[in-house]
Amino acid sequence: MREHVVQFSLRKRTLGLLTLMIAAASTPTTVNAITLEVARKCNAAAAKAFPPRVPGNPAAGSAAGSGADQRTYYNKCVADAEAPQGTGKADGTNRPSAPSK
């Protein structure tokens, strides 16, 4: 009977330690939030690069590119706008190019 109690206690401790290690490893890292100005600028650039198929109806889809293309374009625009000073990208002049179709 004593063996079962010891085995259960050891399993319980091992499981608890494993759970603690997984929780510590999966904690999110800090991410800087983008500014409202950058978000608006990149949103406008993405809307210009990917116009809606039916004007005034964004649910109709885009005339150029897919949703994944739009997300990639937007994320690249944000990354370029938030580049450190001195790289030539922080002034917003190096926006991603419009998709070719």
Backbone as a printed PyTorch tensor [residue, N CA C, xyz], in Angstrom:
tensor([[[  0.8260,  -1.1950,   0.0000],
         [  0.0000,   0.0000,   0.0000],
         [  0.8690,   1.2570,   0.0000]],

        [[  1.9420,   1.2090,   0.7330],
         [  2.8410,   2.3600,   0.8410],
         [  3.4690,   2.6840,  -0.5230]],

        [[  3.7510,   1.6600,  -1.3430],
         [  4.3660,   1.8730,  -2.6530],
         [  3.4420,   2.6950,  -3.5530]],

        [[  2.1660,   2.4070,  -3.5050],
         [  1.2100,   3.1350,  -4.3430],
         [  1.1370,   4.6050,  -3.9550]],

        [[  1.1930,   4.8810,  -2.6780],
         [  1.1380,   6.2570,  -2.2040],
         [  2.3890,   7.0080,  -2.6550]],

        [[  3.5590,   6.3750,  -2.5550],
         [  4.8090,   7.0050,  -2.9440],
         [  4.8180,   7.2440,  -4.4540]],

        [[  4.3670,   6.2480,  -5.2400],
         [  4.3370,   6.4010,  -6.6890],
         [  3.3880,   7.5340,  -7.0910]],

        [[  2.2270,   7.5870,  -6.4580],
         [  1.2600,   8.6260,  -6.7810],
         [  1.8240,   9.9980,  -6.4340]],

        [[  2.4650,  10.1100,  -5.2750],
         [  3.0330,  11.3740,  -4.8490],
         [  4.1420,  11.8230,  -5.8170]],

        [[  4.9690,  10.8850,  -6.2620],
         [  6.0460,  11.2000,  -7.1920],
         [  5.4730,  11.6320,  -8.5470]],

        [[  4.4590,  10.9250,  -9.0120],
         [  3.8160,  11.2940, -10.2730],
         [  3.1850,  12.6820, -10.1760]],

        [[  2.5460,  12.9340,  -9.0470],
         [  1.8840,  14.2190,  -8.8430],
         [  2.9060,  15.3540,  -8.8470]],

        [[  4.0350,  15.1600,  -8.1960],
         [  5.0750,  16.1910,  -8.1600],
         [  5.6800,  16.3910,  -9.5490]],

        [[  5.9130,  15.2880, -10.2560],
         [  6.4860,  15.3860, -11.5960],
         [  5.5350,  16.1110, -12.5320]],

        [[  4.2640,  15.7740, -12.4570],
         [  3.2660,  16.4300, -13.2930],
         [  3.1600,  17.9170, -12.9500]],

        [[  3.2020,  18.2380, -11.6880],
         [  3.1500,  19.6330, -11.2600],
         [  4.3570,  20.4170, -11.7490]],

        [[  5.5360,  19.8210, -11.6500],
         [  6.7490,  20.4760, -12.1220],
         [  6.7150,  20.6570, -13.6370]],

        [[  6.2590,  19.6430, -14.3380],
         [  6.1500,  19.7270, -15.7920],
         [  5.1600,  20.8200, -16.2030]],

        [[  4.0360,  20.9010, -15.5220],
         [  3.0390,  21.9300, -15.8040],
         [  3.6180,  23.3200, -15.5480]],

        [[  4.3590,  23.4790, -14.4840],
         [  4.9840,  24.7520, -14.1570],
         [  6.0070,  25.1450, -15.2170]],

        [[  6.7840,  24.1890, -15.6860],
         [  7.7940,  24.4710, -16.7140],
         [  7.1320,  24.8740, -18.0310]],

        [[  6.0580,  24.2060, -18.4040],
         [  5.3420,  24.5440, -19.6370],
         [  4.7240,  25.9320, -19.5230]],

        [[  4.1580,  26.2360, -18.3750],
         [  3.5450,  27.5510, -18.1780],
         [  4.5950,  28.6590, -18.2470]],

        [[  5.7580,  28.4130, -17.6810],
         [  6.8230,  29.4220, -17.7160],
         [  7.3480,  29.6050, -19.1300]],

        [[  7.4260,  28.5300, -19.8880],
         [  7.9520,  28.6160, -21.2500],
         [  6.9530,  29.2590, -22.2060]],

        [[  5.6920,  29.1920, -21.8940],
         [  4.6790,  29.7110, -22.8150],
         [  4.1920,  31.1150, -22.4570]],

        [[  4.8550,  31.7850, -21.5300],
         [  4.4420,  33.1430, -21.2080],
         [  4.7560,  34.0490, -22.3860]],

        [[  3.8510,  34.9370, -22.7320],
         [  4.0670,  35.7940, -23.8980],
         [  5.1890,  36.7960, -23.6470]],

        [[  5.8990,  37.1110, -24.6970],
         [  6.9340,  38.1280, -24.6020],
         [  6.2790,  39.4930, -24.8070]],

        [[  6.9520,  40.5320, -24.3950],
         [  6.3900,  41.8600, -24.5450],
         [  6.4680,  42.2900, -26.0080]],

        [[  5.4290,  42.9300, -26.4650],
         [  5.3510,  43.4200, -27.8350],
         [  4.9760,  44.8870, -27.7760]],

        [[  5.6860,  45.6900, -28.5340],
         [  5.3610,  47.1110, -28.5770],
         [  4.1270,  47.3270, -29.4370]],

        [[  3.2240,  48.1400, -28.9510],
         [  2.0170,  48.4620, -29.7070],
         [  2.3490,  49.5300, -30.7420]],

        [[  1.6750,  49.4540, -31.8760],
         [  1.9060,  50.4660, -32.8990],
         [  1.1230,  51.7190, -32.5460]],

        [[  1.5790,  52.8470, -33.0530],
         [  0.8810,  54.1020, -32.7640],
         [ -0.3280,  54.2350, -33.6840]],

        [[ -1.2420,  55.0670, -33.2820],
         [ -2.4530,  55.2970, -34.0660],
         [ -2.1080,  55.9080, -35.4210]],

        [[ -1.1230,  56.7910, -35.4230],
         [ -0.7090,  57.4420, -36.6700],
         [ -0.1800,  56.4120, -37.6770]],

        [[  0.6530,  55.4850, -37.2040],
         [  1.2090,  54.4480, -38.0840],
         [  0.0930,  53.5240, -38.5740]],

        [[ -0.8170,  53.1500, -37.6860],
         [ -1.9120,  52.2640, -38.0720],
         [ -2.7960,  52.9100, -39.1360]],

        [[ -3.1150,  54.1720, -38.9580],
         [ -3.9610,  54.8740, -39.9430],
         [ -3.2480,  55.0020, -41.2830]],

        [[ -1.9540,  55.3540, -41.2440],
         [ -1.1890,  55.5300, -42.4760],
         [ -1.1040,  54.2050, -43.2400]],

        [[ -0.8100,  53.1200, -42.5480],
         [ -0.6720,  51.8220, -43.2060],
         [ -2.0270,  51.2790, -43.6650]],

        [[ -3.0770,  51.5660, -42.9100],
         [ -4.4160,  51.1470, -43.3110],
         [ -4.8330,  51.8650, -44.5910]],

        [[ -4.5340,  53.1640, -44.6720],
         [ -4.8630,  53.9230, -45.8820],
         [ -4.0470,  53.4360, -47.0730]],

        [[ -2.7680,  53.1270, -46.8400],
         [ -1.9150,  52.6300, -47.9260],
         [ -2.3990,  51.2630, -48.4110]],

        [[ -2.8180,  50.4170, -47.4820],
         [ -3.3210,  49.0860, -47.8570],
         [ -4.6440,  49.2110, -48.6060]],

        [[ -5.5020,  50.1340, -48.1860],
         [ -6.7740,  50.3230, -48.8800],
         [ -6.5550,  50.8420, -50.2980]],

        [[ -5.5280,  51.6690, -50.4780],
         [ -5.2200,  52.1900, -51.8050],
         [ -4.6040,  51.1070, -52.6910]],

        [[ -3.7580,  50.2580, -52.1090],
         [ -3.0950,  49.1960, -52.8750],
         [ -4.0430,  48.0390, -53.1930]],

        [[ -5.0400,  47.8290, -52.3400],
         [ -5.9990,  46.7280, -52.5260],
         [ -7.4230,  47.2870, -52.5340]],

        [[ -7.8280,  47.9460, -53.6040],
         [ -9.1820,  48.5250, -53.6290],
         [-10.2430,  47.4280, -53.6390]],

        [[-11.4260,  47.7180, -53.0950],
         [-12.4840,  46.7140, -53.0990],
         [-12.9930,  46.4380, -54.5130]],

        [[-13.4180,  45.2270, -54.7350],
         [-13.9410,  44.8330, -56.0480],
         [-15.1850,  45.6420, -56.3970]],

        [[-16.0440,  45.8430, -55.4140],
         [-17.2430,  46.6690, -55.5840],
         [-17.0700,  47.8890, -54.6780]],

        [[-16.9780,  49.0940, -55.2460],
         [-16.7740,  50.2810, -54.4210],
         [-17.8400,  50.4160, -53.3370]],

        [[-17.3910,  50.6620, -52.1290],
         [-18.3040,  50.8210, -51.0030],
         [-18.7250,  49.5210, -50.3480]],

        [[-18.2770,  48.3780, -50.8750],
         [-18.6430,  47.0850, -50.3090],
         [-17.3810,  46.2640, -50.0600]],

        [[-16.7680,  46.4080, -48.8690],
         [-15.5470,  45.6700, -48.5910],
         [-15.7650,  44.1520, -48.5080]],

        [[-17.0090,  43.7290, -48.3140],
         [-17.2950,  42.3010, -48.2410],
         [-17.2200,  41.6220, -49.6030]],

        [[-17.1870,  42.4050, -50.6830],
         [-17.1230,  41.8400, -52.0280],
         [-15.7290,  41.3380, -52.3700]],

        [[-14.7550,  41.6340, -51.5310],
         [-13.3970,  41.1840, -51.7900],
         [-12.5690,  42.2680, -52.4430]],

        [[-11.3060,  41.9470, -52.6500],
         [-10.3780,  42.9050, -53.2120],
         [-10.1790,  42.6610, -54.6990]],

        [[ -9.9800,  43.7380, -55.4280],
         [ -9.7320,  43.6270, -56.8600],
         [ -8.3110,  43.1520, -57.1270]],

        [[ -7.4190,  43.2890, -56.1740],
         [ -6.0240,  42.8780, -56.3480],
         [ -5.5400,  42.1620, -55.0970]],

        [[ -5.1650,  40.9210, -55.2250],
         [ -4.5860,  40.1920, -54.0980],
         [ -5.6110,  39.5780, -53.1620]],

        [[ -5.0980,  38.7160, -52.2900],
         [ -5.9500,  38.0190, -51.3250],
         [ -5.8390,  38.6760, -49.9520]],

        [[ -6.5540,  38.1380, -48.9980],
         [ -6.4850,  38.6380, -47.6330],
         [ -5.0990,  38.4670, -47.0400]],

        [[ -4.4420,  37.3530, -47.3790],
         [ -3.0820,  37.1280, -46.8820],
         [ -2.1230,  38.1630, -47.4640]],

        [[ -2.3200,  38.5210, -48.7280],
         [ -1.4840,  39.5590, -49.3520],
         [ -1.6890,  40.8990, -48.6510]],

        [[ -2.9160,  41.2010, -48.3080],
         [ -3.2220,  42.4640, -47.6220],
         [ -2.5690,  42.5040, -46.2450]],

        [[ -2.6480,  41.3990, -45.5020],
         [ -2.0250,  41.3480, -44.1750],
         [ -0.5020,  41.4930, -44.2860]],

        [[  0.0870,  40.8160, -45.2610],
         [  1.5310,  40.9170, -45.4580],
         [  1.9270,  42.3560, -45.7790]],

        [[  1.1820,  42.9940, -46.6590],
         [  1.4320,  44.3870, -47.0390],
         [  1.3390,  45.2960, -45.8170]],

        [[  0.2770,  45.1500, -45.0370],
         [  0.0590,  45.9750, -43.8470],
         [  1.1790,  45.7630, -42.8260]],

        [[  1.5250,  44.5030, -42.5550],
         [  2.5690,  44.2080, -41.5760],
         [  3.9210,  44.7510, -42.0240]],

        [[  4.2100,  44.6740, -43.3230],
         [  5.4690,  45.2090, -43.8320],
         [  5.4830,  46.7320, -43.7170]],

        [[  4.3550,  47.3620, -43.9680],
         [  4.2430,  48.8110, -43.8300],
         [  4.4960,  49.2360, -42.3820]],

        [[  3.9080,  48.5270, -41.4310],
         [  4.0900,  48.8420, -40.0150],
         [  5.5540,  48.6440, -39.6220]],

        [[  6.1580,  47.5610, -40.0790],
         [  7.5580,  47.2960, -39.7450],
         [  8.4690,  48.3750, -40.3190]],

        [[  8.1940,  48.8200, -41.5450],
         [  9.0030,  49.8710, -42.1580],
         [  8.8200,  51.1970, -41.4360]],

        [[  7.5980,  51.5080, -41.0340],
         [  7.3140,  52.7770, -40.3680],
         [  7.9210,  52.8300, -38.9760]],

        [[  8.0650,  51.6840, -38.3290],
         [  8.6010,  51.6500, -36.9730],
         [ 10.0780,  51.2980, -36.9380]],

        [[ 10.7430,  51.2990, -38.0970],
         [ 12.1760,  51.0170, -38.1330],
         [ 12.9190,  52.1020, -37.3690]],

        [[ 14.0420,  51.7490, -36.7480],
         [ 14.7990,  52.7510, -35.9960],
         [ 15.2960,  53.8850, -36.8940]],

        [[ 15.5000,  55.0430, -36.3160],
         [ 16.0010,  56.2010, -37.0670],
         [ 17.3650,  55.8690, -37.6580]],

        [[ 17.6190,  56.3910, -38.8410],
         [ 18.9070,  56.1730, -39.4710],
         [ 18.8850,  55.0670, -40.5100]],

        [[ 17.7850,  54.3240, -40.6170],
         [ 17.7180,  53.2640, -41.6140],
         [ 17.0910,  53.7470, -42.9060]],

        [[ 16.5490,  54.9680, -42.8930],
         [ 15.9310,  55.5140, -44.0890],
         [ 14.5000,  55.0700, -44.2640]],

        [[ 13.9670,  54.2980, -43.3460],
         [ 12.6120,  53.7870, -43.4970],
         [ 11.6360,  54.4400, -42.5330]],

        [[ 12.1120,  55.0920, -41.5160],
         [ 11.2310,  55.6300, -40.4900],
         [ 10.4110,  56.8120, -40.9800]],

        [[ 10.8140,  57.4420, -42.0890],
         [ 10.0630,  58.5940, -42.5720],
         [  8.8380,  58.1860, -43.3820]],

        [[  8.6450,  56.8830, -43.6190],
         [  7.4680,  56.4030, -44.3160],
         [  7.6050,  56.4020, -45.8200]],

        [[  8.7880,  56.7350, -46.3400],
         [  8.9620,  56.7790, -47.7880],
         [  9.1220,  55.3970, -48.3970]],

        [[  9.4930,  54.4240, -47.6180],
         [  9.7250,  53.0790, -48.1450],
         [  8.5530,  52.1600, -47.8350]],

        [[  7.3870,  52.4940, -48.3460],
         [  6.2340,  51.6280, -48.1770],
         [  6.3810,  50.4370, -49.1080]],

        [[  5.7930,  49.3100, -48.7600],
         [  5.8750,  48.1650, -49.6560],
         [  5.2180,  48.4840, -50.9830]],

        [[  5.7190,  47.8780, -52.0270],
         [  5.1640,  48.1440, -53.3530],
         [  3.7990,  47.4620, -53.5020]],

        [[  2.9770,  48.0290, -54.3540],
         [  1.6530,  47.4670, -54.6030],
         [  1.7960,  46.1230, -55.3100]],

        [[  0.8710,  45.2150, -55.0720],
         [  0.9760,  43.9020, -55.7060],
         [  0.7770,  44.0030, -57.2080]],

        [[  1.4570,  43.1520, -57.9170],
         [  1.2760,  43.1290, -59.3750],
         [  0.2560,  42.0630, -59.7220]],

        [[ -0.6030,  42.3980, -60.6520],
         [ -1.6340,  41.4320, -61.0170],
         [ -1.7550,  41.3440, -62.5140]]])
